[in-house]
Amino acid sequence: MKSSIIHISDLHFHTYPKNFHELKSKRLIGMLNSIFRRARQFPIDRSEKLVEKIRKMKCDHLVISGDLTQLSLESEFSLARKTLDPLLKNNSRVTIIPGNHDRYVSQSLSNDLFKKYFGEFFGKEEIHLQEINSDWIIIGWDSVHPNDWFTASGTVRRSTLIETEKIIRSFSKDKKFIIVNHYPLTFPANWKLDHFHELYNLIPVQKWVLRFSQIRLYLHGHIHKNWVHQLSRESGEELLLVNSAASSAIPSSEKDSSFHQIEIDGENLNIKQIILN
Ligand SMILES: [Fe+2]
């Protein structure tokens, strides 16, 4: 069976805080970052252009792997929802998970703005589960939490891994799984790892994912340099890891794709790099 997935990430919709209450200290630093860098890299018309491009492509399922916003302001979530709306007509064909910028500062559980604006594409529980076709299933993770001002790390909770294992084991062995999580499990050669920017439990999670040969694909964002990596296993097919971050950003020499189209044909995966000019 053939299906096509479009994977985008880290769109960083941005507006500016309107009052002192919104200007918590972490937001102040984030705002300066936004003013000097992100606002130039992510002009709003680029996001509109991205939506138009995807509307014209074959897409059975859209995946957005977090960082919809810059400072997790309500006005940013609202702008993101409004701009992306043409792609969000059928929630069984869309998976959206949060990134660290979407929980930038502590919010009470009753005021989780990611859930308010995009919760219908994740679901009420800890894990998002969505069938792509009769052979392939998406599992989305929420691994983000607020940190102090210099930290952007996340954690895949033990309960998330236990629940995911239960789900995988509840299906027949020939089902294939795609994990969607904001944080990468691999990095380019000679990458200088910043432990305050990545998963706290990076190595245990990487080992955990490799244990399950049914997990064939891992989709993420977070680092704004895109790639397709492979990790081999002792037995079974290799794991493909796809980074589609900063999909709406102005192209740069550091990135050779804006996002990816993943063609599923039976058991096979074909990953295409797409540039948004
Ligand atoms: Fe991020």
py3Dmol code that shows the C-alpha trace and the ligand (Angstrom):
import py3Dmol

protein = """\
ATOM      1  CA  MET A   1       0.000   0.000   0.000  1.00  0.00           C
ATOM      2  CA  LYS A   2       1.302   3.472  -0.924  1.00  0.00           C
ATOM      3  CA  SER A   3       1.066   6.556   1.294  1.00  0.00           C
ATOM      4  CA  SER A   4       2.808   9.896   1.389  1.00  0.00           C
ATOM      5  CA  ILE A   5       3.812  11.765   4.560  1.00  0.00           C
ATOM      6  CA  ILE A   6       4.921  15.410   4.600  1.00  0.00           C
ATOM      7  CA  HIS A   7       7.173  16.196   7.568  1.00  0.00           C
ATOM      8  CA  ILE A   8       7.765  19.808   8.632  1.00  0.00           C
ATOM      9  CA  SER A   9       9.064  21.241  11.916  1.00  0.00           C
ATOM     10  CA  ASP A  10      10.224  24.287  13.903  1.00  0.00           C
ATOM     11  CA  LEU A  11       8.118  26.938  12.167  1.00  0.00           C
ATOM     12  CA  HIS A  12       8.673  29.398  15.071  1.00  0.00           C
ATOM     13  CA  PHE A  13       5.684  31.689  14.539  1.00  0.00           C
ATOM     14  CA  HIS A  14       6.512  34.871  16.456  1.00  0.00           C
ATOM     15  CA  THR A  15       4.750  37.933  17.830  1.00  0.00           C
ATOM     16  CA  TYR A  16       5.915  40.238  20.622  1.00  0.00           C
ATOM     17  CA  PRO A  17       4.762  40.219  24.272  1.00  0.00           C
ATOM     18  CA  LYS A  18       2.120  42.896  24.890  1.00  0.00           C
ATOM     19  CA  ASN A  19       2.487  43.414  28.623  1.00  0.00           C
ATOM     20  CA  PHE A  20       4.769  42.956  31.617  1.00  0.00           C
ATOM     21  CA  HIS A  21       2.971  39.781  32.740  1.00  0.00           C
ATOM     22  CA  GLU A  22       4.012  38.046  29.500  1.00  0.00           C
ATOM     23  CA  LEU A  23       7.619  39.216  29.855  1.00  0.00           C
ATOM     24  CA  LYS A  24       8.916  36.521  32.206  1.00  0.00           C
ATOM     25  CA  SER A  25      12.718  36.520  32.303  1.00  0.00           C
ATOM     26  CA  LYS A  26      13.158  33.591  29.927  1.00  0.00           C
ATOM     27  CA  ARG A  27      10.879  35.330  27.457  1.00  0.00           C
ATOM     28  CA  LEU A  28      12.998  38.474  27.655  1.00  0.00           C
ATOM     29  CA  ILE A  29      16.064  36.537  26.481  1.00  0.00           C
ATOM     30  CA  GLY A  30      13.957  34.705  23.907  1.00  0.00           C
ATOM     31  CA  MET A  31      12.516  37.992  22.703  1.00  0.00           C
ATOM     32  CA  LEU A  32      15.954  39.473  22.093  1.00  0.00           C
ATOM     33  CA  ASN A  33      16.897  36.311  20.201  1.00  0.00           C
ATOM     34  CA  SER A  34      13.663  36.618  18.251  1.00  0.00           C
ATOM     35  CA  ILE A  35      14.139  40.266  17.366  1.00  0.00           C
ATOM     36  CA  PHE A  36      17.714  39.912  16.155  1.00  0.00           C
ATOM     37  CA  ARG A  37      17.624  36.525  14.490  1.00  0.00           C
ATOM     38  CA  ARG A  38      14.389  34.591  14.213  1.00  0.00           C
ATOM     39  CA  ALA A  39      12.257  37.418  12.850  1.00  0.00           C
ATOM     40  CA  ARG A  40      14.692  37.697   9.920  1.00  0.00           C
ATOM     41  CA  GLN A  41      14.860  33.940   9.353  1.00  0.00           C
ATOM     42  CA  PHE A  42      11.125  33.204   9.662  1.00  0.00           C
ATOM     43  CA  PRO A  43       9.097  36.005   8.008  1.00  0.00           C
ATOM     44  CA  ILE A  44       5.366  35.188   8.082  1.00  0.00           C
ATOM     45  CA  ASP A  45       5.021  35.153   4.278  1.00  0.00           C
ATOM     46  CA  ARG A  46       7.433  32.170   4.193  1.00  0.00           C
ATOM     47  CA  SER A  47       4.983  30.170   6.333  1.00  0.00           C
ATOM     48  CA  GLU A  48       2.138  31.075   4.002  1.00  0.00           C
ATOM     49  CA  LYS A  49       4.291  29.997   1.055  1.00  0.00           C
ATOM     50  CA  LEU A  50       5.036  26.685   2.811  1.00  0.00           C
ATOM     51  CA  VAL A  51       1.316  26.038   3.353  1.00  0.00           C
ATOM     52  CA  GLU A  52       0.598  26.765  -0.317  1.00  0.00           C
ATOM     53  CA  LYS A  53       3.405  24.447  -1.466  1.00  0.00           C
ATOM     54  CA  ILE A  54       2.187  21.560   0.711  1.00  0.00           C
ATOM     55  CA  ARG A  55      -1.411  22.032  -0.462  1.00  0.00           C
ATOM     56  CA  LYS A  56      -0.239  21.256  -3.999  1.00  0.00           C
ATOM     57  CA  MET A  57       1.724  18.125  -2.984  1.00  0.00           C
ATOM     58  CA  LYS A  58       0.509  14.575  -2.479  1.00  0.00           C
ATOM     59  CA  CYS A  59       0.029  14.293   1.267  1.00  0.00           C
ATOM     60  CA  ASP A  60      -1.897  11.534   3.049  1.00  0.00           C
ATOM     61  CA  HIS A  61      -0.557  12.601   6.438  1.00  0.00           C
ATOM     62  CA  LEU A  62       1.096  15.790   7.710  1.00  0.00           C
ATOM     63  CA  VAL A  63       3.574  15.618  10.611  1.00  0.00           C
ATOM     64  CA  ILE A  64       4.731  18.737  12.500  1.00  0.00           C
ATOM     65  CA  SER A  65       7.399  17.823  15.066  1.00  0.00           C
ATOM     66  CA  GLY A  66       7.206  20.816  17.393  1.00  0.00           C
ATOM     67  CA  ASP A  67       8.338  24.412  17.949  1.00  0.00           C
ATOM     68  CA  LEU A  68       5.306  26.006  16.332  1.00  0.00           C
ATOM     69  CA  THR A  69       6.039  29.141  18.360  1.00  0.00           C
ATOM     70  CA  GLN A  70       9.017  31.150  19.580  1.00  0.00           C
ATOM     71  CA  LEU A  71       7.969  32.266  23.096  1.00  0.00           C
ATOM     72  CA  SER A  72       4.782  30.150  23.583  1.00  0.00           C
ATOM     73  CA  LEU A  73       2.656  33.293  23.620  1.00  0.00           C
ATOM     74  CA  GLU A  74      -1.069  32.877  22.997  1.00  0.00           C
ATOM     75  CA  SER A  75      -0.841  35.313  20.050  1.00  0.00           C
ATOM     76  CA  GLU A  76       1.846  33.069  18.471  1.00  0.00           C
ATOM     77  CA  PHE A  77      -0.259  29.928  18.871  1.00  0.00           C
ATOM     78  CA  SER A  78      -3.239  31.742  17.400  1.00  0.00           C
ATOM     79  CA  LEU A  79      -1.192  32.973  14.402  1.00  0.00           C
ATOM     80  CA  ALA A  80       0.233  29.463  13.871  1.00  0.00           C
ATOM     81  CA  ARG A  81      -3.231  27.879  13.946  1.00  0.00           C
ATOM     82  CA  LYS A  82      -4.698  30.464  11.569  1.00  0.00           C
ATOM     83  CA  THR A  83      -1.821  30.198   9.053  1.00  0.00           C
ATOM     84  CA  LEU A  84      -1.703  26.383   9.094  1.00  0.00           C
ATOM     85  CA  ASP A  85      -5.478  26.001   9.022  1.00  0.00           C
ATOM     86  CA  PRO A  86      -5.739  25.048   5.296  1.00  0.00           C
ATOM     87  CA  LEU A  87      -3.631  21.936   6.112  1.00  0.00           C
ATOM     88  CA  LEU A  88      -5.586  20.973   9.253  1.00  0.00           C
ATOM     89  CA  LYS A  89      -9.013  20.067   7.890  1.00  0.00           C
ATOM     90  CA  ASN A  90      -8.959  16.390   8.888  1.00  0.00           C
ATOM     91  CA  ASN A  91      -7.403  15.629  12.276  1.00  0.00           C
ATOM     92  CA  SER A  92      -6.969  11.907  11.483  1.00  0.00           C
ATOM     93  CA  ARG A  93      -4.503  12.972   8.765  1.00  0.00           C
ATOM     94  CA  VAL A  94      -2.395  15.309  10.911  1.00  0.00           C
ATOM     95  CA  THR A  95       0.052  14.653  13.778  1.00  0.00           C
ATOM     96  CA  ILE A  96       1.394  17.638  15.737  1.00  0.00           C
ATOM     97  CA  ILE A  97       3.630  17.332  18.800  1.00  0.00           C
ATOM     98  CA  PRO A  98       5.046  20.131  20.999  1.00  0.00           C
ATOM     99  CA  GLY A  99       8.649  21.408  20.981  1.00  0.00           C
ATOM    100  CA  ASN A 100      10.548  23.138  23.778  1.00  0.00           C
ATOM    101  CA  HIS A 101       9.540  26.607  22.527  1.00  0.00           C
ATOM    102  CA  ASP A 102       5.864  25.608  22.891  1.00  0.00           C
ATOM    103  CA  ARG A 103       6.347  25.155  26.672  1.00  0.00           C
ATOM    104  CA  TYR A 104       8.804  28.004  27.036  1.00  0.00           C
ATOM    105  CA  VAL A 105       7.738  29.069  30.513  1.00  0.00           C
ATOM    106  CA  SER A 106       5.721  27.184  33.131  1.00  0.00           C
ATOM    107  CA  GLN A 107       2.006  27.165  32.447  1.00  0.00           C
ATOM    108  CA  SER A 108      -0.623  25.589  34.630  1.00  0.00           C
ATOM    109  CA  LEU A 109      -2.060  22.348  33.275  1.00  0.00           C
ATOM    110  CA  SER A 110      -5.367  24.101  32.707  1.00  0.00           C
ATOM    111  CA  ASN A 111      -3.597  26.725  30.568  1.00  0.00           C
ATOM    112  CA  ASP A 112      -1.508  24.529  28.256  1.00  0.00           C
ATOM    113  CA  LEU A 113      -1.663  26.648  25.112  1.00  0.00           C
ATOM    114  CA  PHE A 114      -0.257  23.882  22.894  1.00  0.00           C
ATOM    115  CA  LYS A 115      -3.204  21.694  23.947  1.00  0.00           C
ATOM    116  CA  LYS A 116      -5.659  24.544  23.507  1.00  0.00           C
ATOM    117  CA  TYR A 117      -4.638  25.303  19.908  1.00  0.00           C
ATOM    118  CA  PHE A 118      -3.241  21.972  18.621  1.00  0.00           C
ATOM    119  CA  GLY A 119      -4.371  19.316  21.130  1.00  0.00           C
ATOM    120  CA  GLU A 120      -6.825  17.785  18.671  1.00  0.00           C
ATOM    121  CA  PHE A 121      -3.824  16.635  16.571  1.00  0.00           C
ATOM    122  CA  PHE A 122      -2.123  14.959  19.529  1.00  0.00           C
ATOM    123  CA  GLY A 123      -4.895  13.638  21.740  1.00  0.00           C
ATOM    124  CA  LYS A 124      -5.620  13.714  25.456  1.00  0.00           C
ATOM    125  CA  GLU A 125      -3.183  11.026  26.544  1.00  0.00           C
ATOM    126  CA  GLU A 126       0.595  11.036  26.912  1.00  0.00           C
ATOM    127  CA  ILE A 127       1.100   9.371  23.523  1.00  0.00           C
ATOM    128  CA  HIS A 128      -0.427  10.149  20.156  1.00  0.00           C
ATOM    129  CA  LEU A 129      -1.397   7.128  18.055  1.00  0.00           C
ATOM    130  CA  GLN A 130      -2.505   7.303  14.423  1.00  0.00           C
ATOM    131  CA  GLU A 131      -2.717   4.687  11.672  1.00  0.00           C
ATOM    132  CA  ILE A 132      -1.273   5.829   8.338  1.00  0.00           C
ATOM    133  CA  ASN A 133      -2.452   2.763   6.431  1.00  0.00           C
ATOM    134  CA  SER A 134      -2.994  -0.927   7.160  1.00  0.00           C
ATOM    135  CA  ASP A 135       0.790  -1.493   7.597  1.00  0.00           C
ATOM    136  CA  TRP A 136       2.160   1.707   9.220  1.00  0.00           C
ATOM    137  CA  ILE A 137       1.357   3.467  12.504  1.00  0.00           C
ATOM    138  CA  ILE A 138       2.578   6.816  13.875  1.00  0.00           C
ATOM    139  CA  ILE A 139       3.378   7.201  17.578  1.00  0.00           C
ATOM    140  CA  GLY A 140       3.899  10.815  18.747  1.00  0.00           C
ATOM    141  CA  TRP A 141       5.732  11.681  21.978  1.00  0.00           C
ATOM    142  CA  ASP A 142       5.512  14.762  24.163  1.00  0.00           C
ATOM    143  CA  SER A 143       9.013  15.077  25.681  1.00  0.00           C
ATOM    144  CA  VAL A 144       9.143  18.818  26.410  1.00  0.00           C
ATOM    145  CA  HIS A 145       8.960  20.642  29.720  1.00  0.00           C
ATOM    146  CA  PRO A 146       9.895  24.127  30.949  1.00  0.00           C
ATOM    147  CA  ASN A 147      13.529  24.647  32.017  1.00  0.00           C
ATOM    148  CA  ASP A 148      15.632  27.426  33.472  1.00  0.00           C
ATOM    149  CA  TRP A 149      16.651  30.237  31.129  1.00  0.00           C
ATOM    150  CA  PHE A 150      19.794  28.653  29.642  1.00  0.00           C
ATOM    151  CA  THR A 151      18.358  25.159  29.070  1.00  0.00           C
ATOM    152  CA  ALA A 152      16.333  23.809  26.119  1.00  0.00           C
ATOM    153  CA  SER A 153      16.498  20.111  27.039  1.00  0.00           C
ATOM    154  CA  GLY A 154      13.687  17.563  27.155  1.00  0.00           C
ATOM    155  CA  THR A 155      13.039  14.116  28.577  1.00  0.00           C
ATOM    156  CA  VAL A 156      11.232  11.103  27.147  1.00  0.00           C
ATOM    157  CA  ARG A 157       9.502   9.933  30.302  1.00  0.00           C
ATOM    158  CA  ARG A 158       9.841   6.350  31.474  1.00  0.00           C
ATOM    159  CA  SER A 159       6.040   6.095  31.408  1.00  0.00           C
ATOM    160  CA  THR A 160       6.080   7.136  27.707  1.00  0.00           C
ATOM    161  CA  LEU A 161       8.503   4.314  26.849  1.00  0.00           C
ATOM    162  CA  ILE A 162       6.523   1.756  28.881  1.00  0.00           C
ATOM    163  CA  GLU A 163       3.264   2.788  27.210  1.00  0.00           C
ATOM    164  CA  THR A 164       4.864   2.790  23.726  1.00  0.00           C
ATOM    165  CA  GLU A 165       6.205  -0.730  24.291  1.00  0.00           C
ATOM    166  CA  LYS A 166       2.718  -1.891  25.292  1.00  0.00           C
ATOM    167  CA  ILE A 167       1.272  -0.369  22.114  1.00  0.00           C
ATOM    168  CA  ILE A 168       3.907  -1.956  19.851  1.00  0.00           C
ATOM    169  CA  ARG A 169       3.406  -5.363  21.461  1.00  0.00           C
ATOM    170  CA  SER A 170      -0.376  -5.093  21.105  1.00  0.00           C
ATOM    171  CA  PHE A 171      -0.058  -5.145  17.295  1.00  0.00           C
ATOM    172  CA  SER A 172       1.037  -8.020  15.065  1.00  0.00           C
ATOM    173  CA  LYS A 173       4.806  -8.259  14.449  1.00  0.00           C
ATOM    174  CA  ASP A 174       4.538  -7.197  10.820  1.00  0.00           C
ATOM    175  CA  LYS A 175       3.245  -3.684  11.684  1.00  0.00           C
ATOM    176  CA  LYS A 176       5.742  -0.863  11.103  1.00  0.00           C
ATOM    177  CA  PHE A 177       6.017   2.153  13.410  1.00  0.00           C
ATOM    178  CA  ILE A 178       7.080   5.773  12.979  1.00  0.00           C
ATOM    179  CA  ILE A 179       8.078   7.665  16.139  1.00  0.00           C
ATOM    180  CA  VAL A 180       7.633  11.457  16.124  1.00  0.00           C
ATOM    181  CA  ASN A 181       9.556  13.355  18.808  1.00  0.00           C
ATOM    182  CA  HIS A 182      10.948  16.902  18.893  1.00  0.00           C
ATOM    183  CA  TYR A 183      14.539  16.007  19.833  1.00  0.00           C
ATOM    184  CA  PRO A 184      17.197  14.309  17.659  1.00  0.00           C
ATOM    185  CA  LEU A 185      18.786  10.942  18.488  1.00  0.00           C
ATOM    186  CA  THR A 186      21.729  11.399  16.100  1.00  0.00           C
ATOM    187  CA  PHE A 187      23.966  14.294  15.041  1.00  0.00           C
ATOM    188  CA  PRO A 188      26.242  15.093  12.092  1.00  0.00           C
ATOM    189  CA  ALA A 189      29.883  13.937  12.221  1.00  0.00           C
ATOM    190  CA  ASN A 190      32.094  16.105  14.490  1.00  0.00           C
ATOM    191  CA  TRP A 191      28.999  17.713  16.064  1.00  0.00           C
ATOM    192  CA  LYS A 192      29.734  19.382  19.398  1.00  0.00           C
ATOM    193  CA  LEU A 193      26.927  18.121  21.618  1.00  0.00           C
ATOM    194  CA  ASP A 194      25.343  20.739  23.903  1.00  0.00           C
ATOM    195  CA  HIS A 195      23.872  18.804  26.836  1.00  0.00           C
ATOM    196  CA  PHE A 196      21.713  21.791  27.804  1.00  0.00           C
ATOM    197  CA  HIS A 197      19.972  21.653  24.412  1.00  0.00           C
ATOM    198  CA  GLU A 198      19.216  17.950  23.869  1.00  0.00           C
ATOM    199  CA  LEU A 199      17.338  15.057  25.470  1.00  0.00           C
ATOM    200  CA  TYR A 200      18.522  14.465  29.015  1.00  0.00           C
ATOM    201  CA  ASN A 201      18.159  10.728  28.371  1.00  0.00           C
ATOM    202  CA  LEU A 202      19.436  10.730  24.776  1.00  0.00           C
ATOM    203  CA  ILE A 203      21.498   7.515  24.930  1.00  0.00           C
ATOM    204  CA  PRO A 204      18.909   5.359  26.780  1.00  0.00           C
ATOM    205  CA  VAL A 205      16.191   6.526  24.363  1.00  0.00           C
ATOM    206  CA  GLN A 206      18.360   5.839  21.310  1.00  0.00           C
ATOM    207  CA  LYS A 207      19.111   2.327  22.614  1.00  0.00           C
ATOM    208  CA  TRP A 208      15.440   1.779  23.422  1.00  0.00           C
ATOM    209  CA  VAL A 209      14.311   2.737  19.899  1.00  0.00           C
ATOM    210  CA  LEU A 210      16.928   0.463  18.300  1.00  0.00           C
ATOM    211  CA  ARG A 211      15.628  -2.502  20.336  1.00  0.00           C
ATOM    212  CA  PHE A 212      12.364  -2.544  18.376  1.00  0.00           C
ATOM    213  CA  SER A 213      12.944  -3.516  14.761  1.00  0.00           C
ATOM    214  CA  GLN A 214       9.304  -2.604  14.052  1.00  0.00           C
ATOM    215  CA  ILE A 215      10.283   1.072  14.520  1.00  0.00           C
ATOM    216  CA  ARG A 216      11.611   1.940  11.069  1.00  0.00           C
ATOM    217  CA  LEU A 217      11.468   5.728  11.082  1.00  0.00           C
ATOM    218  CA  TYR A 218      12.099   8.516  13.645  1.00  0.00           C
ATOM    219  CA  LEU A 219      10.936  12.041  12.683  1.00  0.00           C
ATOM    220  CA  HIS A 220      12.209  15.089  14.581  1.00  0.00           C
ATOM    221  CA  GLY A 221      13.314  18.732  14.397  1.00  0.00           C
ATOM    222  CA  HIS A 222      14.993  21.018  16.990  1.00  0.00           C
ATOM    223  CA  ILE A 223      18.370  21.552  15.279  1.00  0.00           C
ATOM    224  CA  HIS A 224      18.003  23.837  12.291  1.00  0.00           C
ATOM    225  CA  LYS A 225      20.270  21.850   9.967  1.00  0.00           C
ATOM    226  CA  ASN A 226      18.339  19.099   8.235  1.00  0.00           C
ATOM    227  CA  TRP A 227      19.495  15.555   7.612  1.00  0.00           C
ATOM    228  CA  VAL A 228      18.538  11.946   6.944  1.00  0.00           C
ATOM    229  CA  HIS A 229      20.569   9.499   9.040  1.00  0.00           C
ATOM    230  CA  GLN A 230      20.605   5.716   9.363  1.00  0.00           C
ATOM    231  CA  LEU A 231      21.376   3.556  12.368  1.00  0.00           C
ATOM    232  CA  SER A 232      21.946  -0.139  11.823  1.00  0.00           C
ATOM    233  CA  ARG A 233      20.683  -2.860  14.135  1.00  0.00           C
ATOM    234  CA  GLU A 234      22.098  -6.256  15.019  1.00  0.00           C
ATOM    235  CA  SER A 235      19.133  -7.790  13.201  1.00  0.00           C
ATOM    236  CA  GLY A 236      16.338  -6.318  11.147  1.00  0.00           C
ATOM    237  CA  GLU A 237      16.070  -3.230   8.945  1.00  0.00           C
ATOM    238  CA  GLU A 238      18.022  -0.095   9.804  1.00  0.00           C
ATOM    239  CA  LEU A 239      16.383   2.866  11.562  1.00  0.00           C
ATOM    240  CA  LEU A 240      15.983   6.005   9.442  1.00  0.00           C
ATOM    241  CA  LEU A 241      16.098   9.352  11.303  1.00  0.00           C
ATOM    242  CA  VAL A 242      14.810  12.462   9.539  1.00  0.00           C
ATOM    243  CA  ASN A 243      15.303  16.072  10.662  1.00  0.00           C
ATOM    244  CA  SER A 244      12.950  18.571   8.937  1.00  0.00           C
ATOM    245  CA  ALA A 245      13.572  21.635  11.128  1.00  0.00           C
ATOM    246  CA  ALA A 246      13.060  25.289  10.191  1.00  0.00           C
ATOM    247  CA  SER A 247      10.874  24.335   7.212  1.00  0.00           C
ATOM    248  CA  SER A 248       9.744  27.904   6.573  1.00  0.00           C
ATOM    249  CA  ALA A 249      13.127  29.583   7.125  1.00  0.00           C
ATOM    250  CA  ILE A 250      14.918  31.418   4.336  1.00  0.00           C
ATOM    251  CA  PRO A 251      17.214  28.890   2.597  1.00  0.00           C
ATOM    252  CA  SER A 252      20.850  28.973   3.699  1.00  0.00           C
ATOM    253  CA  SER A 253      24.055  27.237   2.653  1.00  0.00           C
ATOM    254  CA  GLU A 254      23.929  25.272   5.947  1.00  0.00           C
ATOM    255  CA  LYS A 255      20.721  23.442   4.968  1.00  0.00           C
ATOM    256  CA  ASP A 256      20.143  21.334   1.870  1.00  0.00           C
ATOM    257  CA  SER A 257      16.392  20.865   2.469  1.00  0.00           C
ATOM    258  CA  SER A 258      13.457  22.764   3.974  1.00  0.00           C
ATOM    259  CA  PHE A 259      11.405  19.661   4.730  1.00  0.00           C
ATOM    260  CA  HIS A 260      10.861  16.065   3.607  1.00  0.00           C
ATOM    261  CA  GLN A 261       8.288  13.997   1.753  1.00  0.00           C
ATOM    262  CA  ILE A 262       8.283  10.361   2.822  1.00  0.00           C
ATOM    263  CA  GLU A 263       6.865   7.900   0.315  1.00  0.00           C
ATOM    264  CA  ILE A 264       5.740   4.617   1.825  1.00  0.00           C
ATOM    265  CA  ASP A 265       5.397   1.748  -0.631  1.00  0.00           C
ATOM    266  CA  GLY A 266       4.618  -1.500   1.172  1.00  0.00           C
ATOM    267  CA  GLU A 267       7.558  -2.033   3.517  1.00  0.00           C
ATOM    268  CA  ASN A 268       9.816   0.444   1.722  1.00  0.00           C
ATOM    269  CA  LEU A 269      10.534   4.064   2.542  1.00  0.00           C
ATOM    270  CA  ASN A 270      11.742   6.695   0.101  1.00  0.00           C
ATOM    271  CA  ILE A 271      12.744  10.043   1.661  1.00  0.00           C
ATOM    272  CA  LYS A 272      12.723  13.077  -0.648  1.00  0.00           C
ATOM    273  CA  GLN A 273      14.363  16.381   0.263  1.00  0.00           C
ATOM    274  CA  ILE A 274      12.193  19.389  -0.590  1.00  0.00           C
ATOM    275  CA  ILE A 275      13.420  22.992  -0.804  1.00  0.00           C
ATOM    276  CA  LEU A 276      11.081  25.938  -0.232  1.00  0.00           C
ATOM    277  CA  ASN A 277      12.601  28.614  -2.480  1.00  0.00           C
TER     278      ASN A 277
END
"""
ligand_1 = """\
1
LIG
Fe 13.425 22.972 19.710
"""
view = py3Dmol.view(width=600, height=400)
view.addModel(protein, "pdb")
view.setStyle({"model": 0}, {"cartoon": {"style": "trace"}})
view.addModel(ligand_1, "xyz")
view.setStyle({"model": 1}, {"stick": {}})
view.zoomTo()
view.show()
